[in-house]
Amino acid sequence: MAQQGDLLLQMKGVQKRFGGAIALSGTDLSIRAGEIHALLGENGAGKSTMLKILAGVHVNDGGTISMAGRSFQTGSPQASIEQGIAVIYQEPSLFLDLTLAENVFIGRQPMKGAAIDWTLVQNEAARLFDELGVPLDPKRLARGLSIADQQVVEIAKALSMNANIILMDEPTAALSASEVERLMTVMQSLKAANKAVIFVSHRLDEVFMISDFITVMRDGATVSENSVEQTDMQKVIKEMVGRELTELFPKTEHDIGDVVLEVKDITNPAYFRNISFKVRKGEIVALAGLVGSGRSEVARAIFGIDKYDSGSVEVNGELLQKGSPIVSMERKIALVPEDRRQQGLFMIAGVDRNIAMESFDRLKGKIFLNFKKERTLTETWRDKLSIKFESASDPVDSLSGGNQQKTVLAKWLATNPDILIVDEPTRGIDVGTKAEVHKLIDAAAGEGKAVLMISSELPEVLGMADRIIVMREGHQVAELSRKDATQEKVIAAATTGSKGA
């Protein structure tokens, strides 16, 4: 059994190519027992490729990998499991109609003669949950389990397979603040058991809170590897982006004009009740709150994707027809959705087609789409938003997460909306691209657009919003001005309904 500080994994000069593209150009990584190790870098830096090599999805094309002093076999997920590697994905894939215990031991159930020893299955699952400090009932079905609890089941499964290294790719992206705190407790319990955790995250505050070591990657190579005590957030950001990043929240003062969007007592009993607020020309209003508080549902109802039972929405003083995204678009409302891959983009279509998607009426000739106009539109927004792609016809699925997000923004900004609704605009993108997206949101407000922003990241809310509306369990519990808002006040309102001190 590994002891605290034992070298478990060593990667030296690891390389990976995909055709002519170089994903890794000589990467180093050292992992020891009993440590939590963060892997940081901008989108496209090579972090996911590194994890996929360790997970057995890819074969390394150069360099060496050793595990506990032995050569590490790549290119086989089963071999990675047998060598002590387990992967916890952002969105676990449990069998929802099986119990938690069955999910932990799926395909590996202990036998008692010719039958499965169900008592042992349940007792061992209960022991693993207890070891992780999470009181889950091994007999309950996985259906209805939160993402956070599903991750715990996956971690228990990893421990049941004697994994020594746990890989986590953006484990907190879909979690609420309280769930993040509990996951960190679970990670600490893994550390105490002399397991090693390697995790990728774009949330630097969480990284510095939980990590022992930080490895930074840029352009497929390792830039630095330091203990948390030997570095700081500004240094890490500089190493990630290759430059000083002084303005993560480039909020500027704008002239606030007339009310453009007014929401009056809208109610959908399943998700939210009596929500009322106004957004003015040139203003950024943030909807804050925990995951599940109803923020996204309010945005979807305003845009017309979902219906609401009572209340009304007005645009420029005139009633907006509910339940019709087409009418909302005609009234110059744009919605950048929370899930860009499922709701914002056609992943197999080209960048040009995605950007032009909501502007076809302006781009078509007498009958067919004018491809020259489409190209011009794509080039215009590529330059405005610094979208990186080789060819405009490249499928958007080939772009990094940050460039996909910019493509969604380009699609909607190209419609020249009066109201811009952005739901989790920087989720899953690197810190350098976050600053660029924040700059775009601020510029939209500067052009006189009314901006409604939904975000789970408190620094983003406090850094970008003119006003903050806090929701809790479907209710509007507080409204704070920019000058009065603090992290403590927002958290207090989101968790207890109190406006805090």
Backbone torsions as a table, in degrees:
resi	resn	phi	psi	omega
1	MET	NA	135.6	-177.9
2	ALA	-65.6	141.1	176.5
3	GLN	-101.3	159.4	178.5
4	GLN	-50.1	125.5	175.9
5	GLY	89.8	-7.2	177.6
6	ASP	-64.0	139.4	177.9
7	LEU	-73.7	114.8	-179.0
8	LEU	-94.0	-41.6	-171.6
9	LEU	-139.0	136.3	174.7
10	GLN	-138.1	123.4	176.3
11	MET	-113.5	128.6	-179.3
12	LYS	-130.1	120.8	175.0
13	GLY	59.3	32.9	-175.9
14	VAL	-68.9	136.0	-177.8
15	GLN	-126.6	151.1	175.4
16	LYS	-151.7	130.2	177.1
17	ARG	-121.6	146.3	171.6
18	PHE	-123.4	97.7	-172.8
19	GLY	64.8	-126.2	178.5
20	GLY	-87.4	-7.3	-177.0
21	ALA	-87.1	134.0	178.5
22	ILE	-98.7	114.1	180.0
23	ALA	-89.9	-38.8	176.6
24	LEU	-129.9	131.3	-174.3
25	SER	-121.4	29.9	179.6
26	GLY	119.4	73.6	-172.2
27	THR	-106.2	138.7	177.8
28	ASP	-117.3	144.9	176.8
29	LEU	-158.4	131.2	176.9
30	SER	-122.8	128.5	-176.9
31	ILE	-125.4	131.8	-179.3
32	ARG	-116.5	157.3	178.8
33	ALA	-64.6	141.4	176.8
34	GLY	73.5	33.1	176.7
35	GLU	-134.8	151.7	174.1
36	ILE	-109.2	118.5	-169.5
37	HIS	-120.3	117.0	179.8
38	ALA	-89.9	138.3	176.7
39	LEU	-113.4	112.4	-172.1
40	LEU	-117.9	157.5	177.2
41	GLY	162.0	161.5	176.8
42	GLU	-68.3	164.5	173.3
43	ASN	-57.9	132.7	-178.1
44	GLY	91.2	1.0	-179.0
45	ALA	-74.6	-19.9	179.1
46	GLY	112.6	5.1	-176.7
47	LYS	-60.9	-50.7	-177.3
48	SER	-64.8	-35.9	177.1
49	THR	-62.5	-41.6	176.4
50	MET	-57.8	-49.7	-178.7
51	LEU	-62.6	-38.2	-178.0
52	LYS	-69.7	-30.4	174.5
53	ILE	-66.4	-44.3	178.7
54	LEU	-66.7	-33.2	-179.1
55	ALA	-78.5	-8.2	178.6
56	GLY	90.5	5.7	179.6
57	VAL	-74.7	-38.4	179.9
58	HIS	-119.4	154.3	170.9
59	VAL	-94.5	139.7	175.1
60	ASN	-77.7	146.0	-176.1
61	ASP	-100.1	-1.7	-179.5
62	GLY	-176.0	163.9	-177.6
63	GLY	82.2	-174.9	-177.7
64	THR	-129.6	148.1	174.3
65	ILE	-131.2	127.6	176.7
66	SER	-126.7	145.9	-179.0
67	MET	-124.4	114.1	-177.6
68	ALA	52.6	39.7	175.9
69	GLY	86.8	-5.9	180.0
70	ARG	-107.9	151.4	178.4
71	SER	-61.7	133.4	-176.1
72	PHE	-93.9	126.7	179.2
73	GLN	-83.4	127.4	180.0
74	THR	-111.1	166.8	175.5
75	GLY	89.7	5.1	179.0
76	SER	-140.3	111.5	178.1
77	PRO	-55.9	-38.6	-179.9
78	GLN	-65.6	-39.7	178.6
79	ALA	-65.3	-37.0	177.8
80	SER	-63.2	-42.1	177.6
81	ILE	-61.4	-45.5	-178.4
82	GLU	-65.6	-25.9	179.2
83	GLN	-88.8	2.4	173.3
84	GLY	97.9	21.1	178.2
85	ILE	-107.3	134.1	174.6
86	ALA	-130.7	145.9	-177.8
87	VAL	-116.6	129.7	174.4
88	ILE	-110.8	111.4	-176.3
89	TYR	-84.9	159.5	-179.0
90	GLN	-57.0	-39.6	178.6
91	GLU	-121.4	96.3	-176.5
92	PRO	-60.1	156.7	-179.4
93	SER	-122.7	77.4	178.1
94	LEU	-84.5	162.0	170.8
95	PHE	-84.8	106.4	-167.8
96	LEU	-67.4	-25.2	-177.9
97	ASP	-98.5	13.2	171.4
98	LEU	-107.6	160.6	178.2
99	THR	-72.8	167.3	178.2
100	LEU	-63.6	-40.6	178.3
101	ALA	-61.7	-42.4	178.8
102	GLU	-63.8	-37.4	178.0
103	ASN	-65.7	-38.7	-179.9
104	VAL	-62.5	-40.2	-173.7
105	PHE	-110.2	20.6	-176.1
106	ILE	-56.2	126.7	179.7
107	GLY	78.7	-2.5	-177.2
108	ARG	-136.8	29.3	-174.7
109	GLN	-64.3	132.0	176.5
110	PRO	-65.6	142.8	-175.4
111	MET	-107.1	151.1	173.2
112	LYS	-126.4	93.8	-171.1
113	GLY	71.7	-125.4	-179.6
114	ALA	-94.5	0.5	-176.1
115	ALA	-116.6	157.7	176.6
116	ILE	-72.6	136.3	178.6
117	ASP	-86.5	85.4	-174.8
118	TRP	-65.7	-32.5	178.2
119	THR	-62.6	-43.8	178.4
120	LEU	-65.9	-40.2	178.6
121	VAL	-57.2	-49.4	-177.0
122	GLN	-69.8	-39.9	-180.0
123	ASN	-65.9	-41.0	180.0
124	GLU	-68.5	-39.6	177.3
125	ALA	-63.7	-42.8	178.7
126	ALA	-61.6	-40.8	179.2
127	ARG	-63.1	-41.5	-179.4
128	LEU	-66.5	-42.7	178.1
129	PHE	-62.8	-39.8	179.0
130	ASP	-65.6	-39.7	178.6
131	GLU	-61.4	-34.7	179.9
132	LEU	-84.9	-7.0	176.8
133	GLY	77.6	24.2	-178.6
134	VAL	-122.6	118.3	-175.1
135	PRO	-79.8	76.5	177.6
136	LEU	-100.8	143.6	178.8
137	ASP	-85.8	113.0	-177.2
138	PRO	-62.7	-17.3	-177.3
139	LYS	-88.7	-12.1	-177.5
140	ARG	-77.6	154.3	177.2
141	LEU	-73.6	152.6	179.4
142	ALA	-73.4	-22.3	-179.5
143	ARG	-60.5	131.6	179.4
144	GLY	89.7	-3.7	179.6
145	LEU	-73.5	139.7	178.4
146	SER	-66.4	160.8	177.0
147	ILE	-56.8	-40.9	-178.9
148	ALA	-61.2	-45.0	179.8
149	ASP	-69.9	-34.2	175.8
150	GLN	-61.7	-38.7	177.5
151	GLN	-63.1	-38.9	178.3
152	VAL	-62.5	-41.4	177.8
153	VAL	-61.2	-42.1	178.5
154	GLU	-63.7	-38.6	178.3
155	ILE	-66.5	-41.3	176.4
156	ALA	-60.6	-40.6	177.4
157	LYS	-60.4	-43.1	179.1
158	ALA	-60.6	-43.4	179.7
159	LEU	-65.8	-34.7	179.8
160	SER	-67.0	-20.2	178.6
161	MET	-98.5	13.0	178.2
162	ASN	60.5	37.3	176.6
163	ALA	-68.8	136.3	176.5
164	ASN	-101.0	-22.7	179.6
165	ILE	-126.0	123.8	179.5
166	ILE	-106.4	122.8	177.0
167	LEU	-98.0	130.9	178.8
168	MET	-129.6	121.2	-179.9
169	ASP	-104.2	109.8	-178.7
170	GLU	49.8	55.3	-173.8
171	PRO	-67.2	-22.3	-175.0
172	THR	-102.6	1.6	-171.7
173	ALA	-59.2	-35.0	-176.5
174	ALA	-105.9	16.7	-174.8
175	LEU	-106.5	151.8	173.8
176	SER	-77.8	171.1	-178.1
177	ALA	-59.6	-42.9	-179.1
178	SER	-68.3	-35.2	178.6
179	GLU	-70.0	-36.3	176.3
180	VAL	-61.4	-43.9	-179.5
181	GLU	-60.6	-40.8	-179.3
182	ARG	-70.4	-39.0	177.7
183	LEU	-61.4	-38.2	177.6
184	MET	-63.7	-35.7	176.1
185	THR	-64.1	-41.1	177.7
186	VAL	-63.3	-42.6	179.2
187	MET	-61.9	-38.2	178.1
188	GLN	-66.0	-35.2	178.4
189	SER	-68.5	-35.0	175.6
190	LEU	-64.8	-42.6	177.6
191	LYS	-60.2	-44.0	-179.3
192	ALA	-63.3	-27.0	178.4
193	ALA	-88.2	12.4	179.0
194	ASN	65.4	23.9	169.2
195	LYS	-84.3	161.7	174.6
196	ALA	-113.0	139.4	177.9
197	VAL	-117.1	124.8	171.5
198	ILE	-110.6	122.3	-179.7
199	PHE	-136.1	146.4	176.8
200	VAL	-102.3	133.0	177.1
201	SER	-154.1	148.6	173.0
202	HIS	-100.7	-0.9	-179.9
203	ARG	-92.5	93.5	-171.3
204	LEU	-66.1	-30.7	178.4
205	ASP	-62.9	-40.6	177.5
206	GLU	-67.9	-38.7	179.9
207	VAL	-57.8	-46.9	-177.8
208	PHE	-73.9	-20.5	179.6
209	MET	-77.4	-35.2	-169.4
210	ILE	-111.6	-23.3	-169.0
211	SER	-82.0	152.7	169.2
212	ASP	-97.9	-39.0	-179.9
213	PHE	-132.0	152.4	178.8
214	ILE	-131.3	123.4	171.8
215	THR	-107.6	128.5	179.7
216	VAL	-107.3	132.9	177.5
217	MET	-116.1	147.7	173.5
218	ARG	-149.4	130.2	178.0
219	ASP	53.7	41.5	173.8
220	GLY	80.7	7.5	-178.8
221	ALA	-131.4	156.1	176.3
222	THR	-77.6	127.2	179.0
223	VAL	-94.4	-41.2	-178.3
224	SER	-158.2	157.2	171.0
225	GLU	-141.4	114.7	-175.9
226	ASN	-137.5	155.0	167.5
227	SER	-71.1	158.2	-179.0
228	VAL	-59.2	-34.6	-179.4
229	GLU	-67.4	-22.6	-175.9
230	GLN	-91.6	0.1	-177.1
231	THR	-139.7	-179.9	176.0
232	ASP	-149.0	172.0	-172.4
233	MET	-62.7	-42.1	-177.9
234	GLN	-65.7	-38.6	178.4
235	LYS	-64.7	-43.8	179.9
236	VAL	-62.3	-43.4	179.6
237	ILE	-61.1	-43.9	179.2
238	LYS	-61.2	-41.9	179.4
239	GLU	-66.6	-35.2	-179.6
240	MET	-68.9	-45.5	-172.4
241	VAL	-99.2	-10.1	178.5
242	GLY	77.9	15.4	-179.2
243	ARG	-160.5	165.4	173.3
244	GLU	-69.8	136.6	176.7
245	LEU	-119.1	94.1	-173.1
246	THR	-88.5	-20.1	-173.9
247	GLU	-124.7	81.3	175.4
248	LEU	-73.2	-32.6	178.3
249	PHE	-120.9	83.5	-174.4
250	PRO	-80.5	54.1	-178.2
251	LYS	-75.4	130.3	175.9
252	THR	-120.1	160.5	179.2
253	GLU	-79.8	132.2	178.6
254	HIS	-122.9	156.7	172.2
255	ASP	-70.2	123.3	178.8
256	ILE	-91.6	124.7	-174.6
257	GLY	-105.0	-147.0	-176.8
258	ASP	-72.1	162.2	177.1
259	VAL	-67.1	126.9	178.0
260	VAL	-103.0	-43.0	-179.6
261	LEU	-120.3	127.0	175.1
262	GLU	-129.0	122.1	178.9
263	VAL	-105.4	126.2	-175.0
264	LYS	-122.8	105.8	170.9
265	ASP	50.9	38.4	-179.9
266	ILE	-73.5	141.5	-174.7
267	THR	-139.7	129.1	164.9
268	ASN	-129.7	103.2	-169.3
269	PRO	-51.9	-26.4	-178.5
270	ALA	-74.1	-22.8	-171.9
271	TYR	-130.2	-37.1	-175.5
272	PHE	-157.6	156.2	-178.3
273	ARG	-139.1	134.4	170.2
274	ASN	52.4	53.4	179.0
275	ILE	-91.1	124.4	-178.9
276	SER	-138.0	129.5	173.5
277	PHE	-166.5	167.1	177.9
278	LYS	-124.9	148.1	172.1
279	VAL	-127.5	127.5	-175.6
280	ARG	-100.2	163.8	176.7
281	LYS	-59.1	128.8	178.9
282	GLY	81.5	8.2	-174.6
283	GLU	-111.4	143.1	172.2
284	ILE	-109.6	115.5	177.7
285	VAL	-110.5	128.8	-179.3
286	ALA	-104.6	137.2	168.8
287	LEU	-98.0	114.4	-178.4
288	ALA	-112.2	165.4	-179.7
289	GLY	146.2	171.7	179.9
290	LEU	-75.2	160.6	173.2
291	VAL	-57.2	131.0	-178.3
292	GLY	92.8	3.7	-178.9
293	SER	-80.6	-9.9	177.2
294	GLY	104.1	4.9	-176.1
295	ARG	-61.9	-51.3	-178.0
296	SER	-64.4	-35.5	179.7
297	GLU	-65.2	-35.7	176.1
298	VAL	-63.7	-45.0	180.0
299	ALA	-62.2	-44.1	-180.0
300	ARG	-64.9	-35.5	178.9
301	ALA	-68.6	-41.6	177.9
302	ILE	-59.4	-45.2	-176.9
303	PHE	-73.1	-20.8	176.6
304	GLY	104.8	2.4	177.7
305	ILE	-69.1	-44.9	176.4
306	ASP	-108.9	156.3	178.8
307	LYS	-98.1	160.0	172.3
308	TYR	-126.6	152.1	-171.1
309	ASP	-81.0	-35.0	-178.0
310	SER	-148.4	170.2	-175.6
311	GLY	91.7	-175.4	-177.3
312	SER	-153.1	162.1	174.7
313	VAL	-126.5	132.4	178.0
314	GLU	-118.7	139.8	174.7
315	VAL	-119.0	119.6	-177.0
316	ASN	52.4	39.7	174.7
317	GLY	83.4	-1.6	-179.3
318	GLU	-115.5	141.1	-176.9
319	LEU	-59.4	135.7	176.8
320	LEU	-99.5	127.6	177.3
321	GLN	-60.6	132.7	-178.4
322	LYS	-88.7	155.4	175.6
323	GLY	74.3	21.5	-178.7
324	SER	-139.0	96.3	176.0
325	PRO	-59.0	-33.1	-179.9
326	ILE	-62.7	-45.1	177.9
327	VAL	-64.6	-40.2	178.7
328	SER	-60.1	-41.4	177.7
329	MET	-66.2	-38.6	177.0
330	GLU	-63.7	-30.3	178.3
331	ARG	-87.9	13.2	173.1
332	LYS	67.5	45.8	171.5
333	ILE	-109.8	136.9	176.9
334	ALA	-122.8	142.0	178.5
335	LEU	-126.7	114.2	171.5
336	VAL	-91.2	108.9	-169.4
337	PRO	-75.9	165.5	-179.0
338	GLU	-64.6	-41.5	-176.6
339	ASP	-104.9	95.9	-174.4
340	ARG	-66.0	-33.2	-176.4
341	ARG	-73.4	-41.5	-176.5
342	GLN	-87.0	-31.8	-171.0
343	GLN	-119.9	-14.8	-172.6
344	GLY	-108.8	-21.3	-172.4
345	LEU	-137.4	153.7	166.4
346	PHE	-95.8	101.6	-167.0
347	MET	-63.8	-29.7	-178.2
348	ILE	-89.2	-9.2	179.3
349	ALA	-84.1	161.2	-178.8
350	GLY	-69.9	163.3	176.2
351	VAL	-59.3	-43.5	-178.2
352	ASP	-61.4	-42.7	-178.8
353	ARG	-67.5	-38.1	178.4
354	ASN	-64.9	-44.4	-179.6
355	ILE	-65.8	-35.0	-176.9
356	ALA	-83.5	-8.2	-167.7
357	MET	-52.5	-43.1	-176.9
358	GLU	-94.5	8.6	-176.8
359	SER	-122.5	19.0	-175.2
360	PHE	-57.8	-36.9	-177.7
361	ASP	-59.9	-36.0	-179.9
362	ARG	-80.5	-20.6	-172.2
363	LEU	-99.8	-12.1	-175.6
364	LYS	-83.8	152.5	173.5
365	GLY	-84.3	-144.0	-179.6
366	LYS	-66.3	-36.6	-178.4
367	ILE	-129.3	-49.7	-171.5
368	PHE	-103.8	165.3	176.6
369	LEU	-64.7	134.6	177.2
370	ASN	-85.7	103.5	-173.8
371	PHE	-65.9	-28.9	177.8
372	LYS	-65.6	-42.9	177.5
373	LYS	-64.5	-39.2	179.4
374	GLU	-62.4	-43.4	178.4
375	ARG	-62.3	-43.3	-179.8
376	THR	-62.3	-43.5	178.6
377	LEU	-61.2	-44.4	179.8
378	THR	-61.7	-44.7	-179.3
379	GLU	-65.2	-38.0	179.0
380	THR	-60.0	-48.2	-176.5
381	TRP	-79.1	-26.0	172.1
382	ARG	-60.6	-44.4	-179.3
383	ASP	-70.5	-41.0	-178.3
384	LYS	-65.5	-39.2	-172.9
385	LEU	-105.8	1.2	-178.8
386	SER	54.7	48.8	177.2
387	ILE	-79.8	129.2	-176.3
388	LYS	-101.8	118.5	173.4
389	PHE	-155.0	157.4	-178.6
390	GLU	-81.3	-45.3	-179.7
391	SER	-134.6	142.1	-179.4
392	ALA	-61.0	-23.0	-179.4
393	SER	-89.2	-1.4	177.1
394	ASP	-59.6	136.5	176.5
395	PRO	-60.1	139.8	-176.5
396	VAL	-64.6	-19.5	177.3
397	ASP	-64.8	-19.8	-179.0
398	SER	-84.5	-6.7	-179.3
399	LEU	-84.4	158.0	173.0
400	SER	-68.0	165.0	-179.5
401	GLY	-58.5	-40.1	179.8
402	GLY	-64.9	-40.8	179.0
403	ASN	-73.0	-29.3	172.2
404	GLN	-63.9	-42.9	-179.9
405	GLN	-63.7	-40.5	177.8
406	LYS	-64.5	-34.5	178.6
407	THR	-65.1	-41.6	176.4
408	VAL	-61.9	-44.8	178.5
409	LEU	-61.2	-42.4	179.7
410	ALA	-61.5	-42.2	-179.8
411	LYS	-56.0	-44.1	-175.8
412	TRP	-84.1	-36.6	177.6
413	LEU	-65.7	-27.9	178.3
414	ALA	-64.7	-19.0	177.8
415	THR	-82.7	-5.1	-178.8
416	ASN	53.8	60.4	-176.3
417	PRO	-74.3	157.9	170.5
418	ASP	-88.0	-29.7	-179.2
419	ILE	-123.8	123.5	179.4
420	LEU	-114.8	116.0	176.6
421	ILE	-104.4	121.6	-179.6
422	VAL	-121.6	120.7	-176.9
423	ASP	-105.8	115.3	-176.8
424	GLU	49.1	61.4	-171.6
425	PRO	-65.6	-19.4	-177.4
426	THR	-121.8	18.4	-180.0
427	ARG	-65.0	129.7	173.6
428	GLY	73.7	15.8	176.3
429	ILE	-118.5	157.3	-172.1
430	ASP	-74.4	168.3	-171.7
431	VAL	-65.7	-35.8	178.8
432	GLY	-65.3	-43.2	179.0
433	THR	-70.2	-32.3	175.6
434	LYS	-56.2	-46.2	-179.7
435	ALA	-60.4	-38.6	179.6
436	GLU	-67.7	-42.0	178.9
437	VAL	-65.1	-41.6	177.0
438	HIS	-59.7	-39.2	179.0
439	LYS	-63.9	-39.2	178.6
440	LEU	-65.6	-41.6	179.4
441	ILE	-64.3	-43.3	178.5
442	ASP	-63.8	-40.5	179.0
443	ALA	-64.5	-37.1	177.8
444	ALA	-61.2	-43.2	176.8
445	ALA	-64.8	-37.8	179.1
446	GLY	-63.8	-27.3	176.8
447	GLU	-81.8	0.4	177.7
448	GLY	96.7	6.3	178.2
449	LYS	-76.4	148.4	172.8
450	ALA	-89.4	123.0	-174.3
451	VAL	-113.7	126.2	173.0
452	LEU	-112.0	117.6	-174.7
453	MET	-116.5	129.2	173.3
454	ILE	-106.6	128.1	-179.0
455	SER	-150.5	142.4	175.7
456	SER	-94.7	-5.6	-178.0
457	GLU	-95.6	110.5	-176.5
458	LEU	-59.1	-42.2	178.0
459	PRO	-58.6	-36.5	178.4
460	GLU	-66.6	-44.9	179.2
461	VAL	-60.5	-49.4	-177.3
462	LEU	-70.4	-30.4	-176.6
463	GLY	-82.1	-23.4	-171.8
464	MET	-115.3	-22.6	-170.0
465	ALA	-88.4	144.5	169.5
466	ASP	-82.1	-35.6	175.0
467	ARG	-139.1	150.8	-178.9
468	ILE	-124.8	125.5	175.0
469	ILE	-108.6	121.0	-176.1
470	VAL	-100.1	132.1	177.6
471	MET	-114.6	147.7	176.7
472	ARG	-144.5	121.5	177.3
473	GLU	50.0	44.5	175.7
474	GLY	83.0	1.2	-179.2
475	HIS	-114.9	148.7	175.6
476	GLN	-86.0	112.8	-170.0
477	VAL	-110.1	-15.0	-179.7
478	ALA	-161.6	152.6	171.5
479	GLU	-134.3	124.8	-174.1
480	LEU	-125.8	137.4	174.6
481	SER	-77.9	165.0	-179.2
482	ARG	-58.7	-43.4	-175.6
483	LYS	-72.8	-25.4	-178.4
484	ASP	-92.9	-16.9	-172.6
485	ALA	-75.4	135.5	171.8
486	THR	-133.8	162.7	178.7
487	GLN	-60.2	-40.7	-178.6
488	GLU	-63.3	-42.4	-179.7
489	LYS	-65.4	-42.2	-179.3
490	VAL	-66.0	-44.3	-179.9
491	ILE	-64.4	-42.1	179.8
492	ALA	-61.0	-42.6	179.6
493	ALA	-68.0	-41.2	-176.6
494	ALA	-69.6	-30.0	-174.9
495	THR	-99.5	-28.9	-176.3
496	THR	-126.0	-11.6	-175.0
497	GLY	86.7	-5.7	178.9
498	SER	-83.5	150.7	178.0
499	LYS	-84.6	0.1	175.2
500	GLY	70.9	-171.9	-177.3
501	ALA	-84.4	NA	NA
